[in-house]
Amino acid sequence: MIRALMIEGVHVSRLHAIEPSPVGPGEVRVRVRHVGLCGSDLNTFRGLNPLVAFPRIPGHEIGGEVVEIGSGVDARLAPGSRVIVMPYTNCGRCSSCRKGRVNACRYNRTLGVQQDGGLAEEIVLPADKLIVNETLAARHLALVEPLSVGFHAVDRGRVEPDDRVVVIGCGMIGMGVIVAAVARGAKVLAIEPSGEKRALAMAFGAAQTVDPAEEDPAAAVAAWTGGDGADVVLEAVGLPQTFTQAIDLACFAGRVVYIGYSKALVTYDTKFFNLKELDIMGSRNATIGDFRAVIAHLQTIGDKSDRLISKVFPFGDAEQALPYWNDRRDVLKVVIEM
């Protein structure tokens, strides 16, 4: 038997003993070392994730170590190899997969969401969903997936050097957007009510931050852009008001990228879609190229990555992790360490 954290229902998470899965052809058994908790895990705990059925083992931000391989697995995934998990599935047949955009597979089943995730002592995974990495600190392997989602959104927004980029929301995905946009030479303004997250945004390269509780974001963006509005607005919150705000903050001929999704209906004044001739895009998950870009960036900044981790819980105390985050607005990333 192995131990796993299971979200049993709203505001109820407990450690359970479960049967380990067998390793089949093309599969690998991974000893989990670190798991980052995502906003989707927190929403599951709060009963606000419509994609999840209870009970559910959460966790899709996973770093671990290979302990067993099945037949037909590449020798580079030898036992002892440290790995990062790509937690998405792809069918290979839907329109997204046929176009090579497997991150947006119509039938995707993300670990910890549509299927049980990695917050367990071990997990068995397809070998092609693992990236070997021996260079990053072990605790940083669990940061790659969430930052990759932000990197993918920046790629979707075609962010270029000297673009004026507005990021709405500085959770971990928003931080990935900031890091990626700054790395491309863009100037970034971040909108975030948490003082701690605003400080982190500045530490990772934002030129300016706005507290929407104290300052009108539209006025701040207008002043920052000389009245034009932002070249690119990336929404990483998922509320109706931030969805419509993104349209308002974009310049004429600007781009808007939605990473979050609103759980409630959103009402737009659609004339600005046309008058501004906006490019409006969704962004989902990340590609292996995004993962590799994040890995390269984390290698350059080293221990600075530790600033992205708010709290580490040992696995024996994992039952406390989601309640801890639920009660604290300023938390950026909670990591479970095995």
N, C-alpha and C positions, 0 to 999 in steps of 0.2 A: 504493500500500500504506500501511497505518497500523499502528502498534504497539499491542499489547494484552498484558496480563499474563494468563497462562493457568496454572491449576493443573492439572498433567499427571497427578498421582497423589499418593499420601500423602507429605507433606513435600517435594513438588517443585513449585516455581512458577518460570516463566521467561517472559521477554518474547518475543513472536513477532510476525512480520509477517503481517498478514491483509488480505484484500480488503475494502475499504469496501463497505457495503450501499448499494444505490440508494435514492433517496427516491421513495416512491409517493404517490398521492393521500391527503391527510389526514395525511401524515407530515412529520416535521421532522428535519433533521440537526443534532445538537448537538455542538459542540466541548466535550469534557469538561474542566473546570477543576480540580475537586476531587472525590475519592471517599473516603468513609469506609469503613473495613473493619468488618464486623459480626461478632458471635460466630458467625453461620452461616457466614461466610467462613472463620473460623478452624477451625470444625469440619469444613468441607470439606477444608481443608489437612491436618487431622489424620486424615482418613478416617472421620469420625464423623457425617457428614450423610447420612442415608438418602435424602434427596430429590434428591441430586446424582449425575450420571454424569460421569465423566472423559472427556476433558479439559473444563474449564469456565473461562470468563472470569468472575471474581467481580465483586462490586460492585453494590449497589443503593442506596447513599446518595450521590446524585449532584447536583452543582451544575455548571452549564455555561452555554454561550452558543450561541444559535441562529446557524447559518451558512447554512442553506438550508431552504426550505419547499416542500412539494409543493402541488399544486392543491387548492383548497378549504379551505386553512388560514386561520384568522382572522388579519387584518392585525396584531393585537396581538402576534403571534409573529414579528415582523419580524426579519430578520438583525441581530445585535447585541444582542438582548434576552437578559437573564440569566434563567435558569430553574432551578427545582427539579423533580426528577423524582419522580413517583409510580410506583413500580416494580412495581406489581401489575397483573394482568389480571383482567377479569371477563367472563363469557360472556353475561350478560343473560338467561339462560334457567333456571338452576338455582334451587332454592328460596331460597337466600340472596339472589340477585340479584332475584328476583321480590318479595322483601320489602324491597328497597332497601338491604340490607346487603352491598353489593358487595365490601367488604373481606374478607368471608368466602366469596367465590365458591368453589364446590366444585371448579372447574377452574382456579383461579388458577395462574399461572406467574410467579413472582417473578423479576425480573432477577437474575442471578448464582446462582440456585438451580436452578429447573427449566428455565431458558434462560440463554444467555450474558448477562453483565451489562455494567456500564459502565466497567470498568477498562481502557479503551482511549482512544486519542486522540479518537475520534469514535464516536457511536452514533446510529442512526436509530430514532425513537420515534413512536408515535401522538401527534398534537398534543394530544389531550384528556388526556394523561398529564403535561402540563407546566404548571407554575405560574410565571408571570412575576413576578420580584421584583427591583427595582432599589434596595432600601433596605438590605438586610442586607449585611455584608461578604461578599465572594465566598467566603471560606473557611467561613463559617457556613452557606452554603446546604446543604452536605453534612451538617450537624447536624440538619436539620429532620426527615428521615424517621425516624431512630431515636428522637428525642424524641417524635415523634408517636405511636409505638407505645405509649409510656408514658402519654401524654395519653389515648389511646383506652381503655386499661385503667382509668384513673381514672374515665372516663365510664361504662364498663361497671359499675364498682363503686358508682356513684351517690354518690360522695364528697361530703359536705356540710360546711359550716363547723362547726368544733369536733368533728368526728369524730376519734377516735383511730385512726390508720392505721399499720399495720406493713408495711414493705417488706422483703422477703427478697431480698437481692442488689442491690448498687449498681454493676452495670455500667451501660452507657449507657441501657438500657431502664429499669432501676431508677431512674436519675437522672431520666429523664423522668417517672416516677411521682412522685418526690419533688417536682420542680418543679411539676407539675400539681396535686398534692394541697395543697401549701403555698399555691399561688395561689388555691385554693378556700377557704382559711381553716382547713384541717385541721391537726392536730398530728401529726407524723410521727416514728416510731421506725424506724430503719434497722438491719438485721442484715447484717453484712458482715465477712468475715475480714481484708480488706486495710485496713491503716491509712491508706494514701493515699486510698482510696475513701471510707472513713469520714469523713475530713477534708473531702473534697469534698461529701459528703452534708450535713455541718453547714454548710458555706459556702453551700449552696443551700437552706437552710431547715429541715433536719431538727432536731427538738428534742432528740433523743437518738440515740446509736448504740450497738450491741452487737457486740462481737467474740465470735462463737460458740465460738471456741477457748478463750476465757478466762472466759466468763460464760454461765450457762444462760439462753438466750433466753426460755424460759417463765417463769422467775422474774423476769427483767427486765421482761417485758411485764405480768405480774401486778402488780408493784410500781408500774409506770407508770400502770396503769389502775385502781388500787384494787381489784385482784382480779377485775375484770370480764372482761378480755380485750379485744382490739381490735375496733372497729366494722367495720373493713375490713382484710383481710390480702391483700396482692398479692404473688404468688410470681413472681420473675423470675430463677430459677436453672435449674430443670429437672432436679432430682435427686429420687429417691424419698423421701429423708428430708425434703427441704424441702416436698414435696407434702403429706406427712402432717403435718408441723409446722404448716403453714398452718391446718389444721383445728383443731389443738390450741390455737393462739394466738387464734382468733376467739372473740368473746363469744357468748353466747346471743342469737339473732336477728341474728347478724352476717352479713357478706358475705365471700366468698373469691373472688379472681380469679386465675386461672392464665394467665400470659403465656408462661412457658417450658413446654416439654413434656419429660417424662421419656423417655429412650431405653430405660429398663428398666421392667418391670412394677412397679406400685405396689400395695401391700396396705394397705387401710384397715380400721380398726375403725369400721364404718359407723353404729354407734348414735349417734355424735355428729352425723351429718347430721340425724337426726331429733330427738334430744334438744335440740339447739341450734336446730333449725329454721333451718338455714343456707341462704342463697342462694349457690350454688356456680356460678361462671361461667368460661367460657373467654374469652380475648381474642385476636384475631388481627389483625395488620396495623394499618391506620389509615384513616380517611376523609379526604376533602378538608377537612372541617370541623376535624379534628384538626390537619392540616397548617397551616391558617390560624391556629388558636389558637397553635401553636408559633411561627409567624412573628411574630405580634403580640407574644408574650412575649420573643422574642429581640431584637426591636426596642427593647424597654424596657430590657433589661439590657446591650446594647451589647457592649463588649469583654470583659465578664465571661465571655462565652461561650467565650473562648479557654481558660479553665481546664478546659473539658471535652475539650480536645485534648491528648493525652499526647505525641504524636510526629508530626512531619510528614516524609514522605519525598518527595523529588523523583521524578518518574516514571521517570527513568533508573535510580534505585535501588530500584524497586518490588519487585524480586525478593527484597530483604532484609526487606520489611515483615512478611510473615507469619511468617518464622522469628524475627524480633525479638519479635513479640507472643507467639509460642508459648513463648518462654523467660522471659516476664516476667508474673507474676501481677497486678502492680499497674497494668498498662496499662488505661486506660479507653477511649481512642479513638485509633486510628492513622488518619491522613489522608494520602492520596497527592495531591500537588500537581503539576499538569501545567505 
